[in-house]
Amino acid sequence: MRHRTTLAVAGAVFTLAAAASAEPPKPAADRLARGRYLVERAGMCQDCHTPRNEKGEFLKEQWLLGAGIPFKPMAPMPWMPVAPPIAGLPTLTQEQAVHFLVTGERPGKPHVTPPMPEYRFARSDAEAIATYLKSLGK
């Protein structure tokens, strides 16, 4: 009887140790992948926030580190000629970035200036985007 109890305890300890050393939770990886998809494929953020070389190719070493906007409006309007860096979220906390992506409001400034769209992401998508952008910090 004592031998069975010892084996049961040893088995439980082994199972707990294996679970503790397992890979990180999948939801974190899924959130990061979702954020990357939304930034790079759906939002196409790199089009304005990444500089290009003379051939028009993105400068990968400056990915999402800010760039001049290569076009201007045809009619007079408020306009931001430079897209700021967003890799690593250098000007916003993660929560401020989520708030901005959900409401379109920036801290201290009510709304964005064109050509930046006033996104209205679902909170889960905004969190995924902020997580991905934060992961690009140095």
One Martini backbone bead per residue (centre of mass of N, CA, C, O) as a GRO file, in nm:
protein
  138
    1MET     BB    1   0.060   0.062  -0.022
    2ARG     BB    2   0.301   0.255   0.012
    3HIS     BB    3   0.409   0.218  -0.276
    4ARG     BB    4   0.161   0.348  -0.422
    5THR     BB    5   0.180   0.625  -0.292
    6THR     BB    6   0.463   0.692  -0.392
    7LEU     BB    7   0.393   0.667  -0.695
    8ALA     BB    8   0.170   0.880  -0.697
    9VAL     BB    9   0.341   1.117  -0.602
   10ALA     BB   10   0.558   1.098  -0.821
   11GLY     BB   11   0.362   1.136  -1.058
   12ALA     BB   12   0.258   1.415  -0.974
   13VAL     BB   13   0.531   1.560  -0.975
   14PHE     BB   14   0.601   1.502  -1.269
   15THR     BB   15   0.353   1.641  -1.394
   16LEU     BB   16   0.405   1.924  -1.275
   17ALA     BB   17   0.689   1.962  -1.396
   18ALA     BB   18   0.605   1.936  -1.692
   19ALA     BB   19   0.400   2.171  -1.692
   20ALA     BB   20   0.604   2.398  -1.598
   21SER     BB   21   0.806   2.333  -1.862
   22ALA     BB   22   0.637   2.426  -2.064
   23GLU     BB   23   0.522   2.607  -2.280
   24PRO     BB   24   0.394   2.878  -2.340
   25PRO     BB   25   0.115   3.015  -2.372
   26LYS     BB   26  -0.070   3.031  -2.659
   27PRO     BB   27  -0.221   3.307  -2.642
   28ALA     BB   28   0.034   3.488  -2.668
   29ALA     BB   29   0.110   3.394  -2.953
   30ASP     BB   30  -0.162   3.465  -3.082
   31ARG     BB   31  -0.157   3.768  -3.021
   32LEU     BB   32   0.100   3.832  -3.177
   33ALA     BB   33   0.003   3.728  -3.452
   34ARG     BB   34  -0.243   3.911  -3.472
   35GLY     BB   35  -0.090   4.178  -3.456
   36ARG     BB   36   0.083   4.137  -3.704
   37TYR     BB   37  -0.143   4.111  -3.905
   38LEU     BB   38  -0.278   4.390  -3.850
   39VAL     BB   39  -0.026   4.562  -3.916
   40GLU     BB   40   0.088   4.419  -4.198
   41ARG     BB   41  -0.198   4.344  -4.354
   42ALA     BB   42  -0.441   4.530  -4.275
   43GLY     BB   43  -0.306   4.821  -4.201
   44MET     BB   44  -0.024   4.882  -4.333
   45CYS     BB   45   0.183   5.055  -4.150
   46GLN     BB   46   0.450   5.052  -4.321
   47ASP     BB   47   0.377   5.257  -4.546
   48CYS     BB   48   0.435   5.507  -4.329
   49HIS     BB   49   0.644   5.385  -4.083
   50THR     BB   50   0.847   5.310  -4.332
   51PRO     BB   51   1.117   5.337  -4.492
   52ARG     BB   52   1.267   5.391  -4.815
   53ASN     BB   53   1.422   5.335  -5.088
   54GLU     BB   54   1.493   5.420  -5.419
   55LYS     BB   55   1.305   5.152  -5.502
   56GLY     BB   56   1.069   5.123  -5.263
   57GLU     BB   57   1.194   4.968  -5.037
   58PHE     BB   58   1.206   4.849  -4.743
   59LEU     BB   59   1.367   4.925  -4.437
   60LYS     BB   60   1.411   4.676  -4.221
   61GLU     BB   61   1.599   4.829  -4.003
   62GLN     BB   62   1.328   5.050  -3.996
   63TRP     BB   63   1.087   4.913  -3.876
   64LEU     BB   64   0.851   5.128  -3.762
   65LEU     BB   65   1.047   5.418  -3.726
   66GLY     BB   66   0.958   5.607  -3.929
   67ALA     BB   67   0.827   5.855  -4.177
   68GLY     BB   68   0.779   6.003  -4.456
   69ILE     BB   69   0.526   6.131  -4.642
   70PRO     BB   70   0.484   6.066  -5.002
   71PHE     BB   71   0.221   6.250  -4.966
   72LYS     BB   72  -0.051   6.476  -5.062
   73PRO     BB   73  -0.299   6.677  -5.054
   74MET     BB   74  -0.520   6.848  -5.270
   75ALA     BB   75  -0.643   6.972  -5.018
   76PRO     BB   76  -0.682   7.164  -4.765
   77MET     BB   77  -0.538   7.032  -4.455
   78PRO     BB   78  -0.473   6.856  -4.210
   79TRP     BB   79  -0.119   6.748  -4.176
   80MET     BB   80   0.108   6.471  -4.162
   81PRO     BB   81   0.441   6.440  -4.288
   82VAL     BB   82   0.496   6.238  -4.037
   83ALA     BB   83   0.559   5.920  -3.926
   84PRO     BB   84   0.585   5.777  -3.644
   85PRO     BB   85   0.707   5.579  -3.423
   86ILE     BB   86   0.594   5.226  -3.322
   87ALA     BB   87   0.821   5.069  -3.235
   88GLY     BB   88   0.775   4.998  -2.892
   89LEU     BB   89   0.613   5.240  -2.802
   90PRO     BB   90   0.764   5.538  -2.744
   91THR     BB   91   0.481   5.736  -2.678
   92LEU     BB   92   0.334   5.483  -2.541
   93THR     BB   93   0.152   5.300  -2.369
   94GLN     BB   94  -0.021   5.024  -2.385
   95GLU     BB   95  -0.293   5.149  -2.289
   96GLN     BB   96  -0.286   5.396  -2.477
   97ALA     BB   97  -0.284   5.234  -2.739
   98VAL     BB   98  -0.552   5.094  -2.696
   99HIS     BB   99  -0.724   5.347  -2.671
  100PHE     BB  100  -0.656   5.461  -2.948
  101LEU     BB  101  -0.758   5.204  -3.118
  102VAL     BB  102  -1.059   5.229  -3.004
  103THR     BB  103  -1.109   5.572  -3.022
  104GLY     BB  104  -0.878   5.781  -3.157
  105GLU     BB  105  -0.736   5.872  -2.891
  106ARG     BB  106  -0.496   6.084  -2.758
  107PRO     BB  107  -0.283   6.198  -2.548
  108GLY     BB  108  -0.370   6.543  -2.544
  109LYS     BB  109  -0.530   6.443  -2.809
  110PRO     BB  110  -0.818   6.381  -2.962
  111HIS     BB  111  -0.700   6.345  -3.264
  112VAL     BB  112  -0.599   6.262  -3.555
  113THR     BB  113  -0.395   6.314  -3.836
  114PRO     BB  114  -0.374   6.328  -4.139
  115PRO     BB  115  -0.358   6.005  -4.273
  116MET     BB  116  -0.459   5.898  -4.013
  117PRO     BB  117  -0.669   5.683  -3.899
  118GLU     BB  118  -0.967   5.628  -3.704
  119TYR     BB  119  -0.963   5.382  -3.524
  120ARG     BB  120  -1.202   5.089  -3.427
  121PHE     BB  121  -1.116   4.864  -3.239
  122ALA     BB  122  -1.121   4.599  -3.083
  123ARG     BB  123  -0.982   4.530  -2.791
  124SER     BB  124  -0.839   4.265  -2.872
  125ASP     BB  125  -0.694   4.389  -3.118
  126ALA     BB  126  -0.552   4.623  -2.975
  127GLU     BB  127  -0.386   4.439  -2.788
  128ALA     BB  128  -0.238   4.290  -3.013
  129ILE     BB  129  -0.100   4.534  -3.139
  130ALA     BB  130   0.048   4.636  -2.886
  131THR     BB  131   0.208   4.378  -2.839
  132TYR     BB  132   0.362   4.379  -3.104
  133LEU     BB  133   0.489   4.660  -3.091
  134LYS     BB  134   0.635   4.617  -2.819
  135SER     BB  135   0.815   4.372  -2.928
  136LEU     BB  136   0.995   4.585  -3.115
  137GLY     BB  137   1.168   4.665  -2.901
  138LYS     BB  138   1.503   4.750  -2.766
   0.00000   0.00000   0.00000
